Amino acid sequence: MTRDLGALAAIVARKATEVERLRCAGGALWAKAEAVGPARDLVSALAGGAIIAEMKRRSPSGGSLRPELDPASLARDYAEGGASAVSVLTDGADFGGSLDDLAAVRDAVALPLLRKDFVIDPLQIAEARVAGADWLLLIVRILDDTALEDCLAATDRAGAHALVEVHDADEARRAVAAGAECVGVNNRDLRTLRSDLATFATLRPLIPAGVTCVAESGVREASDVARLVGEGADAVLVGEALITAGSPRAACAAFVSAARSAVRATR
C-alpha cells in the first residue's frame, strides 16, 4: 500500500493483526452472517433530512469523551431524540468500543445500525453482520481498488450495505466508480485529524444524483447541520457533539430539527 496513511498507518497494521486472528473462524462467521435476516435500509431512513447519531467513549482527536456510556441506554436516547440511525464505534484501542457494544445497541433499538471501524477485510464484514450491523463503514483512504471491490462484494454477500467514506476528490471518484450507493464525505482528514466543514461543499458536486450523500465530522452545533444539509447532505453523522452533551437525547432532537428545517428551506 503506497498511499500516505499518516496517523492511519498504525491502525491499519493493528487491524491486519486482528483480521489474522479471525481466519480460523472464517467459515463459521460467514455461515452465521449469511443466515442473518434482511438488513435495515439506511437509505430510506435518511429521507427528508436525517441525523446518524454516533457513540464512542473516546477518540484520537477528542480524547476521553464519555467513558462510562451505556450503549443500550444511549441508543434509546438517540432513538427518542429522533435519530434515523445509530453509528457504533467498535474499535477498542483508539475508541474504547467493541462488537459487544454493537450487539447491545441491536437489542435496544430497531434503527439501522452502522458499524464504524477500520474495515480492511471481508471477514470484518461477516463478524459485524453477526453482531447486528446493517451497514458497514468502508474508508477509501485505507483500501486500494481491489480491496474496496472485495469489501463491497462481501457486504452484498452478507446481505448488508456500505457507507463508503471519502475525504478528497480522488477518493470520491473512486467510490463512485466502485458503485457506492451511499457516500460519506468526512470533513476530518484522517491523516492529520484536522477537520474543515468546507470539505463537504467541495466534494458534494462529485457525488451523482441517486447516490445518498452523508456529511461526517466537524459538527458542533445545530447551525452546522443546517449548513451541511443546505449544501446537499442527505444526512449528517454527528458524534462528539452528542456524546459530550449534558442530554444526548435533547441534543439529538435539536440536530434533527435543524436538519428537517434545512430540508424545508430548500424546497
Protein Blocks (a to p, Z undefined) as FASTA:
>chain_A
ZZdfkjmmmmmmmmmmmmmmmmmmmmmmmmmmmmpccdddfklmmggiaadddddfbdfk
lopfblmbcfklmmmmmmmnopabdcddfbfklnopafklmmmmmmmpmcdcddddddfb
fklmmmmmmnopabdcddfklpcfklmmmmmmmmmmnopacddddfbfklmmmmmmnopa
bdcddfbdfklopacfklmmmmmmmpcghiacddeehiabfklmmmmmmnopabdcdfkl
mmmpmblmlmmmmmmmmmmmmmmmmZZ
